[in-house]
Amino acid sequence: MKRFKKSIAIGLIMMIGLFSLTACNGSGRHSHSRGPLDVTKVTYLVYRGGMCAVDMYVITADLKVVKYDINPEGDKSYDYLAGELPSEDRYAVTESEISDLDWSSIVNVLTRVNFMELKEDTSTKETIYDGSSYYICVETTDDTNTSGGYMAGYDKDSDSVRFARAKEMITNAVKK
């Protein structure tokens, strides 16, 4: 009987240890350490609804903002997030800076909404005509994640709300 109790106690201890280890591993996706993300670059892309025009903002950790006002040819598509651009006569570039506080606010909201875990497609499920499409690509020292889509951030689900918070902070920083 004593041996049986000892076996049960060892089994329980092993199960508790096993559950503790799996609980620390997170959701099985990317597990990030606590604290702010080490963001190096944020690219924010807006396809304006009903218009053949694209706004792209590239914000870097050195507080630089490069804005591209793009008027692409209607019959071509470009992978702007991968660096593809139309010919130089189809876009204008303006450069500016954001404050250290704005950069910190962007990094903090990206951390708080766990942006690196957002799914790629956060398009709205609603039927909306001539709406805009929004994309955010965040690069850290360890990883890159892109999220967005047609009217991204306008639904009430968790991913949409998280995307909307990140989009709002980035928009506020670049529109000053």
N, C-alpha and C positions, 0 to 999 in steps of 0.2 A: 504494500500500500504506500509506503514511504517512497519507493522508487517511482510509482505511478504519479504521485503528486509532484515529484521532482521533474519528471518528464513533461508534465503539463505546464509547470512554471517555466521551464526552458523554452517550450513551444510558444507560450504567450510572450515571453521576452523577445523571441526572434520575430514574431509577428508584429509587435509594437515597433521594433527596429526597422523592419521592412516597410511598414506604413509610414514611418517618419522619413525614411529615405525617399520614397516616392512622392510624398507631400512636398518636399523641398525642391523637387525637380520641376515644379510648375505644370503647365498644361501639356508638356511634351513638344511644344513648338520651341521657338527661340527663348531661352531664359536669360534675362538681363539682370545685372546686379542693380541693387538699389542706388538711387541717386540720379542726377540728371544725365541724359544721354550725351555722348560726346559727338555732337552734331558738327559736321564739317561743311555741309552744303544743303540748302533747301531750294528746290525748284518748284515754282508755283505756276501752273499753266491754266489759262482760261480761254476756252473757245466760246466766243460771244454768240448767243443764240440768234438765229435768223440772219447772221452776217458772216461774210467770209473774212473774218478777222480773228487774230489770236494774240493774246497778251501773255508773255512769258517773263517771269521774274526769277533771276538766279541770285540767291542771297548766300553769302559765304561768311565763315566764322571771323574773317577780318573786317566785318561790318560793311562790306561792299554789296551794292545792289546793282545788277545790270538788268534793265528792262528792254525787252524786244517787242516792238509794235509790228506785228507781222500781217501782211496782206498776201497770203499765198494764192497761187493760181487755183482756180476752182476745180480743175480736173486732176490735181496732184495732192498726195498726202505725204506728210513728213513725220518722222519719229522725233519730235522736238526734245523729248526727255533723253534721247540717245545722242543729242547734239546735231541732228539733221536740221538744216535751215534752207529756205529757198535762196535764190540768187540775191545778192546784196541790195539790188534795187527794189526788192519786195519787202524790206523791213528797215526800221529805224531803231537805233540803239541809244539809250540814255543811261548814264551812270550816276549813281548817288550813293549815299551812305545812310545807314540806320544807326541809332544810338546803341550803346552797350546795353541799356535797359531794355530796348526793343528786342535785341538778340536774345538776351536772357529770358525775356518773356516768351519768345517763340520756343526756345529750348525747353523751358519749364512746362509749357502747355503740351508740347510733343511728348514729353516724359509722362505728364499727368494722364493724358488720354491713351497712353501706351500705343503710340502711333506705329511703332515697328511691328505690332501684332495685328494691325488693321488688315482686313482682306483687300485684295486688289480692286475689285469692283464694288463700289458703294453707290451705284446709280440708283435713282429714285424708282420706286415701283409704281408711282402715280403716272397718269397720262397727262403730260404737259407738253404743249407745242411751243416751238421756238425758244426753248429754255437753253441755258448755257451749260457747258460741261466744264468740270473743275478737276484738276489733278494735282497732287502734291507728291513729290519725290524727295525723300529724306535720306541723306547719306551720312553715316556715322563712320567712325574709325573701324568699326567691325562689320557693318552690314548696310544694305540699302533696301528701302521699302517704298513702293509706289502704291498709292490708293487714289480712287476717284472715279469719275464717270459722269453720265448725263444727270444734271441737277443733283450731284452728289452732296450729301449733307442735309437734304430736305425731308427725309423720312423721320419717323419717330423711334426707329430701332437704335440699339446701342452703337453700332458701327457708324450710322449716319450722324448721330449726335456727337460722337467723338471726332469724326471728320469735320463737322461744322465748327466745332470749337477750335480746331487747329487752323482751319481756313480763315476764320474770323480774326484770329491773332495775327496771322501772316498778312492778311489784307490790311488790317489796321497799321501794321508796321511799314508796309510799302506805300501806303497812300498818304503818309504825312508829308 
